[in-house]
């Protein structure tokens, strides 16, 4: 004759069954999710490479997703979206150096540097660093972010890009879709959507921690664009141009996101 279980034992069995059922559901969901993730990864890995052009180095479906994301964020972009700023004492005294692409010293003389601005009609403005320094200065202390995962609070100062455009009568250029910037040697180059370039926190920077920028950080003039990752913050600007098509971009050609916004 079977032994009658007590209410406490029956309750314990019920709890044990519930635990086993939940474990079964959890493990099943895990393996189904892992299988789906592996299948998705395999599908993406075996999908065709994008056609090399302004962007390259990644798979077609991923690039389509990145482009759709860019369009979405550009539609909702607003100058009201500003990055958080900090007091000067929070800024790093030793600013991290992450890349020297475009920083070749061959045939480069900071004393002879001039910024070349290519207008819509093809006319080229030549602007010296002292001309830029003579215009109203803006400072920013913010958290510089790198796509590699590190960040650092940094203090920069220079001329707001929107003020630069207004001072040099570049309103017609400001109506275009994109800005392209290159180092003097042409080795590093970025493409920026005009909305981000004209953002009130975007600077043509010539000072870091209240001192002229060192060459390793992009002297005599570099881009500081807080609404973008560091890969868009071009050092040692040599040329600025404008277009209605996406300009070439160094890291987008290596498979990175063209927009690279925060």
Phi, psi and omega in degrees: 000130182294140180285133180284130181276145178285165180297326179293320179291321178297320179295320179296319178296319180297319179295319180297318178296320180295319179297316180297320180295317179293320177298318179298314180296317181297312180294323178297315180296320179298311183291325176294315178297317179296320179295319179294319179296317179296318179297319178295318178298317180296320178297316180293319181297325182267358179286160184294149173291147175294154176288125183296133178196235175298325173242159181192176170085006178219178183277150184305312181299322179293317180296321177299319179295317179297319179294321178295320178297318178301312180300319180298310184289330177293327180291330183258002183296141181212147176293348176286343177276098181243149179281156180292139177246163187227163173292156184303323184295345178277348185288143179296136177280328176249108185272131184294139174252124188246340183204149176237020177295129182085002183261022179301136179268357179297123177061020177250129178229111183301329181293333181260005184297140171220142175275130177257122179246114183269114182278170183301324181277003179093347178294141182248122173275136175248120187233129179272162183294327180291328176297319180289320179295334182286346182271162184306132183265141176236139179248152175213138174238112186213175183268100179290127185242137180250147178294343178284350175111351179264161176213160182203134176284124186228153182244118181232159176211149179172201182264128176299138182297323179296324177288323176301313181297318181291317183297321183265016173063041184258033182298322179295321177292326181294341178278355180277171189279327190222158171239135174246139177227144180222154172287160180304326180275357179073007184282335179231140185205148180226153172242134184232140170291143186298324180302317180288323179297323182271005178301142185298346179260000180280127184238147159267098192269139176231000177228147174224126182053044176065016177232154175305141181299135175288158182301323182295339179258005172111022179301150003270349184214132179222168178265133169239113183232090189299339181276006178235158171293164185303332182297342178267351185273076187301131174271152174047071180293131176250319184224141172236131177223172186224149179199171174258003173243153181299122176291164178294153184216125188305307186281334175295330176287345178262003178108359181279166178295130181293319185289312176051041181270161178253000000 
